[in-house]
Amino acid sequence: MDGKRYLDSLDDGREVWLDGERVSDVAGHPAFRGAARELARQFDLQHHPDHRDLLTWESPRTGNRLAQSYRPPRSVADLRAVRRGAEFWFRESWGQHGRSPAFMATILVGLYDFRNRLAAARPEFGANAERYYTHVAENDLVLTHALGDPQIDRSADPVEHPDNALRIVAERPDGIVVRGAKQLTTLAPLANEVLVYLSASFARRGAERFVVWFALPLATPGLRILCREPFGAAPYGHAHPFAARFDEQDAMLFFEDVLVPWDRVFLLHDGALALEGLRRITAWSAYIGLVRYRERLRTLLAVATLAADSIGVAAFRNIQEDLGELTSFVRVLDHFIAAGEADARPTDGGLLAPGDLAATAVWAAETSGRAVQILRRIGGSGVLMQPTERDLASELRPQLDRYMRGRDIGAAEKSRLFRLAWDLVGDGFGQRQDLYEFVHRGDLARNRINLFLRHDQEDVLGRVRELISRPL
């Protein structure tokens, strides 16, 4: 993919809605233009001679250059090649792109790896998964996924209230027909394809019509995309440097009796297989997600360090303690990523998957809010009150230079630094990023419970039982 081809691909007739109006030109609309152009810029980097071998690899099947993130890892060297490519992408986006193509491609690698298990259910499903992987990887398409069900009434059983979850309403010779909605589909207006696969919670008998995995172009008839209020859009994009470039958008998807062709269906009516597959296909995305989270924390740490320097508090003991805590988060992630590679294991699909990183999902959700709080505490009121670029160019400049400068930093540079901080921890974009870190890995309580239930402690339990079997 290159930048022009990517921007052109968004002009496909998709039905995108924003603030009560249908958007006719997604790439050119002020709400999406900055993020679309940023993705286009990053795609162009794949063609730069300095980055070509880092960001792409040669397909042994076709000889085409494919994005590094679509490489199916068969060795630790392959895993590290995918990780290094992702590090470049996330460095370019300062860790702000949660649904970066470098992340979503690894979900598709997981689907490809799971093809044999899908084929065991129905042979055509395994073939569909392999063919779809080839199609998306060879064309370097931008993928998103639709996961959550609508928040209508989570206490109600969807079997009795079918609008509460996406469901199959018909099976026809040309495909299945689905009706319902999905949230929260990050990147939907800026992606080419959507993958739907989170239906493992309907494993019980009688809920089979809710269990389905499939993929569709975002321009599919009957598929409507409702976007939330944008962050950092014109006319004040200059005051929101991260939001103006990295607001990925989040959307509701409405499926109004949408036809999914049979060759786009990967799993149907099998809750147990869906539950098994959910853990399997996300193995690489969990690993690459840590790379992205580390870059976000590195950005928070750097901005916090410079903010402390700019107002002369960097030598204060409490500030150094806060910065040390934030530094520990970054270093722990170094170890998590290394552990994922060191504990890598072969799969029955023929690939090499990173070691089990389930505990990191809990840890990341627990630390993300604290990382934001540290930068907010260090910046204090300065995060809230800074002049704009127009203020700096106005007749107020003498007062700004006198009263809004910092320690060894001018008013202009200090203002831009604290605007970065505001974008990270203060405004709508910053709050959205913080919430994203908390929710995108799944329900924290459920993750903790699953971690406990899957943890093997039979050895120590047996030793304790033996210890208490007689007087201490």
C-alpha positions as CSV (number, residue, x, y, z in Angstrom):
1,M,0.0,0.0,0.0
2,D,1.1,3.5,-0.6
3,G,-0.4,6.8,0.5
4,K,-2.3,7.7,-2.7
5,R,-3.8,4.2,-3.1
6,Y,-4.9,4.2,0.5
7,L,-6.7,7.5,0.3
8,D,-8.3,6.5,-3.0
9,S,-9.5,3.3,-1.4
10,L,-11.7,5.2,1.1
11,D,-13.8,6.6,-1.9
12,D,-15.7,3.3,-2.3
13,G,-19.3,4.4,-1.5
14,R,-19.2,3.3,2.2
15,E,-22.0,4.7,4.3
16,V,-20.4,6.8,7.0
17,W,-22.5,9.0,9.3
18,L,-21.2,11.9,11.5
19,D,-23.3,14.3,13.6
20,G,-26.5,13.4,11.7
21,E,-25.1,13.7,8.2
22,R,-23.7,11.2,5.7
23,V,-20.1,11.9,4.8
24,S,-19.5,11.8,1.1
25,D,-15.7,12.3,1.1
26,V,-14.1,10.5,4.1
27,A,-10.5,11.3,3.2
28,G,-11.3,14.9,2.7
29,H,-13.7,15.6,5.6
30,P,-12.2,17.7,8.4
31,A,-13.1,15.1,11.0
32,F,-11.0,12.4,9.2
33,R,-8.6,14.2,7.0
34,G,-5.7,14.4,9.5
35,A,-5.8,10.8,10.5
36,A,-6.2,9.6,6.9
37,R,-3.2,11.6,5.8
38,E,-1.2,10.4,8.7
39,L,-1.9,6.8,7.7
40,A,-1.1,7.6,4.1
41,R,2.2,9.1,5.1
42,Q,3.1,6.0,7.0
43,F,2.2,3.8,4.1
44,D,4.5,5.8,1.9
45,L,7.4,5.0,4.3
46,Q,7.1,1.3,3.2
47,H,8.4,2.4,-0.2
48,H,11.3,4.4,1.1
49,P,14.7,2.7,0.4
50,D,15.8,3.3,4.0
51,H,12.8,1.4,5.4
52,R,11.9,-1.1,2.8
53,D,13.6,-4.1,4.3
54,L,12.5,-3.2,7.8
55,L,8.8,-2.7,6.9
56,T,8.3,-5.3,4.1
57,W,9.3,-8.8,3.2
58,E,9.1,-10.9,0.1
59,S,6.3,-13.4,-0.1
60,P,7.6,-16.9,-1.0
61,R,4.3,-17.6,-2.7
62,T,4.1,-14.6,-5.1
63,G,7.4,-12.8,-4.8
64,N,5.5,-9.6,-4.0
65,R,6.7,-7.3,-1.2
66,L,4.2,-7.6,1.7
67,A,3.9,-5.6,4.9
68,Q,6.2,-7.0,7.6
69,S,3.2,-7.2,10.0
70,Y,1.5,-9.8,7.7
71,R,4.5,-12.2,8.0
72,P,3.5,-15.5,9.5
73,P,6.2,-16.1,12.1
74,R,7.9,-19.5,11.9
75,S,10.9,-18.7,14.0
76,V,12.0,-16.3,16.7
77,A,13.9,-14.4,14.0
78,D,10.5,-13.9,12.2
79,L,8.8,-12.8,15.5
80,R,11.5,-10.2,16.0
81,A,11.3,-9.0,12.4
82,V,7.6,-8.4,12.9
83,R,8.3,-6.7,16.2
84,R,10.9,-4.4,14.7
85,G,8.6,-3.3,11.9
86,A,5.8,-2.6,14.5
87,E,8.3,-0.6,16.6
88,F,8.9,1.7,13.6
89,W,5.1,2.1,13.0
90,F,4.4,2.9,16.6
91,R,7.4,5.2,16.9
92,E,6.0,7.2,14.0
93,S,2.6,7.5,15.8
94,W,4.1,8.0,19.3
95,G,2.2,5.0,20.5
96,Q,-1.2,6.6,19.8
97,H,-2.4,4.3,17.1
98,G,-4.1,1.4,18.9
99,R,-5.6,0.1,15.7
100,S,-2.6,0.6,13.6
101,P,-2.3,-1.7,10.5
102,A,0.8,-3.1,12.2
103,F,-1.5,-4.3,15.1
104,M,-4.5,-5.5,13.1
105,A,-2.5,-7.5,10.6
106,T,-1.4,-9.8,13.4
107,I,-5.1,-10.6,14.1
108,L,-5.3,-11.9,10.6
109,V,-2.1,-13.9,11.0
110,G,-3.8,-15.5,14.0
111,L,-6.9,-16.3,11.8
112,Y,-4.6,-17.9,9.2
113,D,-2.8,-19.9,11.9
114,F,-6.2,-21.2,13.2
115,R,-7.3,-22.4,9.7
116,N,-6.8,-26.1,10.4
117,R,-9.1,-26.0,13.5
118,L,-11.7,-24.1,11.5
119,A,-11.4,-26.7,8.7
120,A,-12.1,-29.4,11.2
121,A,-15.5,-27.8,11.8
122,R,-16.1,-27.3,8.0
123,P,-13.4,-27.7,5.4
124,E,-14.5,-24.7,3.5
125,F,-14.0,-22.4,6.6
126,G,-10.3,-23.3,6.8
127,A,-9.9,-22.6,3.1
128,N,-11.8,-19.3,3.5
129,A,-9.5,-18.2,6.3
130,E,-6.4,-19.0,4.2
131,R,-7.8,-17.3,1.1
132,Y,-8.8,-14.2,3.0
133,Y,-5.4,-13.9,4.7
134,T,-3.8,-14.0,1.2
135,H,-6.2,-11.4,-0.2
136,V,-5.7,-8.9,2.6
137,A,-1.9,-9.4,2.9
138,E,-1.3,-9.2,-0.8
139,N,-3.3,-6.0,-1.2
140,D,-2.0,-4.6,2.2
141,L,-5.5,-3.7,3.1
142,V,-6.4,-1.8,6.3
143,L,-8.3,-4.0,8.7
144,T,-10.4,-3.3,11.8
145,H,-12.4,-5.6,14.0
146,A,-15.9,-5.3,15.5
147,L,-16.1,-6.8,18.9
148,G,-18.6,-5.6,21.5
149,D,-22.3,-5.9,21.5
150,P,-24.6,-2.9,22.0
151,Q,-25.1,-1.6,25.6
152,I,-28.9,-2.0,25.5
153,D,-29.5,-4.1,28.6
154,R,-26.6,-6.3,29.6
155,S,-28.8,-8.0,32.2
156,A,-31.1,-9.4,29.5
157,D,-30.5,-12.7,27.7
158,P,-30.0,-12.0,23.9
159,V,-31.7,-15.2,23.1
160,E,-34.9,-13.6,24.4
161,H,-33.9,-10.1,23.3
162,P,-32.2,-10.7,19.9
163,D,-31.5,-7.0,19.2
164,N,-29.0,-7.1,22.0
165,A,-26.4,-8.9,19.9
166,L,-25.5,-9.4,16.2
167,R,-27.2,-12.5,14.9
168,I,-27.8,-14.7,11.9
169,V,-31.3,-14.3,10.5
170,A,-31.0,-16.4,7.4
171,E,-28.8,-18.9,5.6
172,R,-29.0,-18.8,1.9
173,P,-27.2,-20.5,-1.0
174,D,-25.2,-17.3,-1.6
175,G,-24.3,-16.7,2.1
176,I,-25.6,-15.8,5.5
177,V,-27.7,-12.7,6.4
178,V,-26.8,-10.9,9.6
179,R,-28.7,-8.3,11.6
180,G,-27.7,-6.2,14.6
181,A,-25.0,-3.9,15.7
182,K,-21.4,-3.9,17.0
183,Q,-19.4,-1.5,19.1
184,L,-16.8,-0.2,19.5
185,T,-15.2,-0.4,16.0
186,T,-12.1,1.7,16.2
187,L,-10.8,2.9,12.8
188,A,-14.0,1.8,10.9
189,P,-14.4,4.9,8.6
190,L,-10.6,4.7,7.8
191,A,-10.3,0.9,7.2
192,N,-11.0,-1.2,4.2
193,E,-12.3,-4.4,5.8
194,V,-13.9,-5.4,9.1
195,L,-13.4,-8.7,10.8
196,V,-16.1,-9.9,13.2
197,Y,-15.2,-12.8,15.5
198,L,-16.0,-12.1,19.2
199,S,-18.9,-14.5,19.9
200,A,-17.5,-16.9,22.3
201,S,-19.8,-15.9,25.1
202,F,-22.7,-17.5,23.3
203,A,-21.3,-21.0,23.7
204,R,-24.4,-22.4,25.4
205,R,-27.1,-24.3,23.6
206,G,-29.8,-22.2,22.0
207,A,-27.5,-19.3,21.2
208,E,-26.0,-20.7,18.0
209,R,-27.4,-18.0,15.8
210,F,-25.1,-15.5,17.7
211,V,-21.9,-17.5,17.0
212,V,-20.4,-16.3,13.7
213,W,-17.0,-15.2,12.4
214,F,-16.8,-13.3,9.1
215,A,-15.2,-10.4,7.3
216,L,-16.6,-7.8,4.9
217,P,-15.5,-4.7,3.1
218,L,-16.7,-1.5,4.9
219,A,-18.5,-0.5,1.7
220,T,-20.9,-3.6,1.9
221,P,-24.5,-2.6,1.2
222,G,-26.6,-2.5,4.4
223,L,-23.6,-1.8,6.6
224,R,-23.8,1.7,8.2
225,I,-21.0,3.4,10.2
226,L,-22.0,5.8,12.9
227,C,-18.9,7.8,14.2
228,R,-18.5,9.5,17.5
229,E,-17.7,13.2,17.9
230,P,-14.2,13.8,16.5
231,F,-11.2,15.1,18.4
232,G,-8.7,17.6,17.2
233,A,-10.6,18.5,14.0
234,A,-10.6,22.0,12.4
235,P,-10.5,24.8,13.2
236,Y,-8.4,24.2,16.3
237,G,-6.3,21.3,15.1
238,H,-3.1,23.3,15.6
239,A,-3.8,23.3,19.3
240,H,-4.2,19.5,19.4
241,P,-1.0,18.1,17.8
242,F,-1.7,14.4,18.6
243,A,-5.4,14.4,18.2
244,A,-5.2,16.2,14.8
245,R,-3.1,13.3,13.4
246,F,-3.9,10.2,15.4
247,D,-7.7,10.3,16.2
248,E,-8.5,6.9,14.8
249,Q,-12.3,7.4,15.3
250,D,-14.6,4.9,17.0
251,A,-17.8,3.8,15.5
252,M,-21.0,1.8,15.8
253,L,-21.7,-0.6,13.0
254,F,-25.3,-1.3,12.0
255,F,-25.9,-4.4,10.0
256,E,-29.3,-4.1,8.3
257,D,-29.8,-7.6,7.0
258,V,-26.3,-7.7,5.5
259,L,-25.4,-10.5,3.2
260,V,-22.1,-12.2,4.0
261,P,-21.0,-14.4,1.1
262,W,-20.0,-18.0,2.1
263,D,-16.4,-17.4,1.1
264,R,-16.2,-14.7,3.8
265,V,-17.5,-16.9,6.6
266,F,-14.9,-18.6,8.9
267,L,-17.0,-20.1,11.8
268,L,-20.6,-20.7,12.4
269,H,-22.8,-22.1,15.3
270,D,-19.8,-23.5,17.3
271,G,-19.4,-21.6,20.6
272,A,-16.7,-24.0,21.9
273,L,-14.5,-23.5,18.8
274,A,-15.1,-19.7,19.0
275,L,-13.9,-19.7,22.6
276,E,-10.8,-21.7,21.7
277,G,-10.1,-19.5,18.7
278,L,-10.4,-16.2,20.6
279,R,-7.3,-17.1,22.6
280,R,-5.5,-18.5,19.6
281,I,-5.9,-15.8,17.0
282,T,-5.0,-12.9,19.4
283,A,-1.6,-14.4,20.5
284,W,0.4,-12.2,18.1
285,S,-1.8,-9.1,18.6
286,A,-1.2,-9.3,22.4
287,Y,2.5,-9.3,21.8
288,I,2.5,-6.4,19.3
289,G,0.0,-4.5,21.5
290,L,2.7,-4.4,24.2
291,V,5.1,-2.8,21.7
292,R,2.5,-0.1,21.0
293,Y,1.8,0.4,24.7
294,R,5.5,0.7,25.5
295,E,5.9,3.5,22.9
296,R,2.9,5.3,24.5
297,L,4.5,5.0,27.9
298,R,7.8,6.2,26.5
299,T,6.1,9.2,25.1
300,L,4.4,10.0,28.4
301,L,7.7,9.6,30.2
302,A,9.5,11.9,27.8
303,V,6.9,14.6,28.0
304,A,6.7,14.3,31.8
305,T,10.5,14.6,32.0
306,L,10.7,17.7,29.8
307,A,7.7,19.3,31.6
308,A,9.5,18.8,34.9
309,D,12.6,20.4,33.5
310,S,10.7,23.3,32.0
311,I,9.2,24.4,35.3
312,G,12.3,23.7,37.5
313,V,11.0,20.8,39.5
314,A,13.1,18.0,38.0
315,A,15.4,17.8,41.0
316,F,12.5,17.5,43.5
317,R,12.5,14.1,45.2
318,N,8.8,13.5,44.8
319,I,9.0,14.3,41.1
320,Q,11.9,12.0,40.6
321,E,10.0,9.3,42.4
322,D,7.1,9.7,40.0
323,L,9.3,9.7,37.0
324,G,11.1,6.6,38.3
325,E,7.7,4.9,38.7
326,L,6.8,5.7,35.1
327,T,10.3,4.5,34.0
328,S,9.6,1.2,35.8
329,F,6.5,0.7,33.6
330,V,8.6,1.1,30.5
331,R,11.3,-1.3,31.7
332,V,8.7,-3.9,32.8
333,L,7.3,-3.9,29.3
334,D,10.8,-4.5,27.9
335,H,10.8,-7.7,30.0
336,F,7.3,-8.7,29.0
337,I,8.2,-8.4,25.3
338,A,11.4,-10.3,25.8
339,A,9.5,-13.0,27.7
340,G,7.0,-13.4,24.9
341,E,9.8,-14.2,22.5
342,A,11.7,-16.4,24.9
343,D,8.6,-18.5,25.7
344,A,7.5,-18.7,22.1
345,R,5.9,-22.0,21.2
346,P,4.9,-23.8,17.9
347,T,1.3,-24.0,17.0
348,D,-0.6,-26.8,15.3
349,G,-1.0,-24.3,12.4
350,G,2.7,-24.3,11.7
351,L,3.6,-20.9,13.1
352,L,5.5,-19.8,16.2
353,A,3.3,-17.9,18.7
354,P,4.6,-15.7,21.5
355,G,4.4,-17.1,25.1
356,D,1.3,-16.6,27.1
357,L,0.9,-12.8,27.8
358,A,-2.5,-12.9,29.5
359,A,-1.1,-11.4,32.7
360,T,0.1,-8.3,30.8
361,A,-3.5,-7.4,29.8
362,V,-4.3,-7.1,33.5
363,W,-1.1,-5.2,34.3
364,A,-1.5,-2.8,31.4
365,A,-5.0,-1.9,32.4
366,E,-3.9,-1.3,36.0
367,T,-1.0,0.9,35.1
368,S,-2.4,3.0,32.3
369,G,-4.4,5.4,34.5
370,R,-1.4,5.8,36.9
371,A,0.9,6.8,34.0
372,V,-1.6,9.5,32.9
373,Q,-1.9,10.7,36.5
374,I,1.9,11.1,36.8
375,L,2.1,13.4,33.8
376,R,-1.0,15.3,35.0
377,R,0.5,15.8,38.5
378,I,3.8,17.0,37.2
379,G,2.3,19.4,34.7
380,G,-0.3,20.8,37.1
381,S,-2.2,23.8,36.0
382,G,0.2,24.4,33.2
383,V,-1.4,21.5,31.3
384,L,-4.6,23.4,31.3
385,M,-3.5,27.0,30.5
386,Q,-1.2,27.6,27.6
387,P,-1.2,30.2,24.7
388,T,-2.1,29.1,21.2
389,E,0.0,29.7,18.1
390,R,-2.1,32.7,17.3
391,D,-1.6,34.1,20.8
392,L,2.2,33.7,20.3
393,A,1.9,35.7,17.0
394,S,-0.2,38.5,18.6
395,E,0.6,41.7,20.5
396,L,0.5,39.7,23.7
397,R,3.9,38.1,22.9
398,P,5.9,40.3,25.2
399,Q,3.7,39.3,28.2
400,L,3.9,35.7,27.1
401,D,7.7,35.8,26.9
402,R,7.8,37.3,30.3
403,Y,5.2,35.4,32.3
404,M,4.7,32.1,30.4
405,R,8.2,31.1,29.6
406,G,9.9,28.3,31.6
407,R,13.3,27.4,33.1
408,D,15.7,27.6,30.1
409,I,12.8,27.3,27.6
410,G,11.0,30.0,25.7
411,A,7.2,30.6,25.8
412,A,6.6,29.1,22.4
413,E,8.4,25.8,23.0
414,K,6.9,25.5,26.5
415,S,3.5,26.1,25.1
416,R,3.9,23.4,22.5
417,L,5.3,21.0,25.1
418,F,2.4,21.5,27.4
419,R,-0.1,21.2,24.5
420,L,1.4,17.7,23.9
421,A,0.7,17.0,27.6
422,W,-2.8,18.3,27.3
423,D,-3.4,16.1,24.3
424,L,-2.1,13.1,26.2
425,V,-3.9,13.5,29.5
426,G,-6.4,16.4,29.4
427,D,-8.7,16.9,26.5
428,G,-11.2,14.6,24.9
429,F,-8.5,12.8,22.8
430,G,-6.4,12.2,25.9
431,Q,-9.3,10.9,27.9
432,R,-10.3,8.6,25.0
433,Q,-6.8,7.2,24.9
434,D,-6.8,6.5,28.6
435,L,-10.2,4.8,28.4
436,Y,-9.0,2.8,25.4
437,E,-6.1,1.4,27.4
438,F,-8.5,0.3,30.1
439,V,-11.1,-1.4,27.9
440,H,-9.6,-2.6,24.7
441,R,-8.0,-5.7,26.2
442,G,-11.3,-6.8,27.5
443,D,-13.1,-6.6,30.8
444,L,-10.5,-6.3,33.6
445,A,-12.5,-8.4,36.1
446,R,-13.0,-11.2,33.6
447,N,-9.3,-11.1,32.6
448,R,-8.3,-11.4,36.3
449,I,-10.7,-14.3,36.8
450,N,-9.5,-16.1,33.7
451,L,-6.0,-15.6,34.8
452,F,-6.7,-17.2,38.1
453,L,-8.7,-20.1,36.7
454,R,-6.0,-20.9,34.1
455,H,-3.1,-20.6,36.5
456,D,-1.5,-24.0,37.4
457,Q,-0.7,-24.1,41.1
458,E,-1.4,-27.8,41.8
459,D,2.2,-28.3,43.1
460,V,2.1,-25.6,45.8
461,L,-1.5,-26.5,46.7
462,G,-0.4,-30.1,47.2
463,R,2.5,-29.0,49.4
464,V,0.2,-26.8,51.5
465,R,-2.3,-29.6,51.9
466,E,0.5,-31.9,53.0
467,L,1.7,-29.3,55.4
468,I,-1.7,-28.9,57.1
469,S,-2.5,-32.6,57.2
470,R,-0.7,-32.9,60.6
471,P,0.0,-30.7,63.5
472,L,2.3,-27.8,62.5
